[in-house]
Amino acid sequence: MKIQPNIGKIDRIIRAILGTALIVIAFLVLGAADGRIGGIIATVFGVLLIATAITRYCVGYALFHYSTLKNK
C-alpha cells in the first residue's frame, strides 16, 4: 500500500521552518543538550515537523481525511 501525500507546498514550508525553529530554541534556550525535559520535548516535536515536511504525509491529517494539497 502506497501512502498518498496529504501536505501541500505552503504547509510543508511552514512545518520545515517551525521544526527548525523549535530545534534551535530547544538547544539554545530550553537546554536540550543538558537533558532538560522541555528541550527534549521541543526537539522531538521539531523533528516530527521536519519529518512530515520531508515525507509530505501527516498521520493526523490522514485520520481526519484532510489534505492541504491542491486538487489536480
N, C-alpha and C positions, 0 to 999 in steps of 0.2 A: 504494500500500500504506500503510495507516494503522498507525502504531506504537501498540501497546497499552501503557498504563501498567503498570508492574510494581513500583511503590513505594507502600507503604501510608502511612497518616497518621503513625504514630509514627516510622517510618523517615524520612519526609520532614522531620519536625520535628528529629530528631537530625542529619540531614545539614545542614539550614539553620543550626543552632546551631554545629556543628563547623566548617562552612565559614566562617562569620562569625568565629569564634574564631581560626581559622588565619590569616585575612587580617589581623586585628588584631595577632596575635602576629608575623606576618611583617613588619609595618611598625614596630611598637613595639620589638621585641626582636631580630629577625633581620636587620634592615637592608635590607628590600626597596627602600626609597626610594633607598638608596645603591647599588643594583645588586648587592648580595651574593647569591650563588647560593642560599644557604639560604633567604633571604627570598623570592626569586623562585619557587623550587620550592614553598614553603609557600603562596604566593599562588595559583599555578596549581592546586594541589590544593584550596584553599579555593573558588576559582571553580568548579571542576568539581563539588564537593559542592553548592554552591548551584544550579548549573545543573540537576543531576539532581533536586534538590528541587523546582525550579520546573516542570520538564517531566514529573516523576513517572515517568521512564524511566531505567533503568540498563543500559548495554550489557553489563556484567559479569553481571548477573542474567539477561539475555536469552541469553547464551552458554551458561549452565548450566540454562536453563529454570526459573529460580527466580523467585518473586514473594513479596512481603510483603503483597500485597493480600488482604483477607479474601474468602472465597468468597461469591458472591452468592446 
